[in-house]
Amino acid sequence: MSTSTNAPVANRGWTLVFAALTATLGLAAASWVVAVRQMNWMDMGVATRLGSFAFFVALWVSMMAAMMLPGAAPAVLRRAHASGRARAVPLFVASYLAVWTLVGVAVYALYRPHGSFAAGVVAIAAGAYEFAPLKQHCRRRCHEGVRSGFEFGLYCVGSSIGLMLVLVALGVMNVTWMFVIAVLILAQKLLPPKAAIDVPLALAIVGLGILIVIAPSSVPGLTPPM
């Protein structure tokens, strides 16, 4: 009797998990389309201007949904399975994106068009941050259960902020750099820390920063496309 009663409950749970995964990845895919369309003709490399506040925040939210939601899918699924309620999923995703939206507001307030030297320095600092205990702690927490999308967002910001600053410094409207950074963030969210991969990556980011400082013309995307 109990087995037959529990079966529909289990089926509903897996249906919710599947629906959460489909919605999360679907939103990410749609956001890629929106972000790429909005960014067309706006890439000026390190000299990129952000436009109006409303435009940039809307663009930033679509960028974050595109870049961050695939890596957040495991956490969304854990939340859907643990809660068993459909409304828990959009609330989790919305609060997660709200954290990244606040980061976008900070970027807008602090960002200025800059030169290649400043971009190189930011990349070097971002590579060094990959070794920081805070980065390692936040990355581990991204693989563990959290109570809310807001909490998960805070840990993901702590884990990925260095890579995001590389994107902002090299060309915040550059689709190619956006894709590269998104792949790196996805890999770090899905894979456990491993020195054999993480150390070469961090050194590569530092090396990129040094290359930007000494030979900026050799790095694509730093100057406005001709």
Secondary structure, DSSP 8 states (H G I E B T S, - for coil): -HHHHHHHHHHHHHHHHHHHHHHHHHHHHHHHHHHHHHHTTT--GGG-----HHHHHHHHHHHHHHHHHHHHHHHHHHHHHHH--TTHHHHHHHHHHHHHHHHHHHHHHH-----HHHHHHHHHHHHHHTTSHHHHHHHHHHTS--S-HHHHHHHHHHHHHHHHHHHHHHHTT-HHHHHHHHHHHHHHHHS---HHHHHHHHHHHHHHHHHHHH-GGGSTTSS---
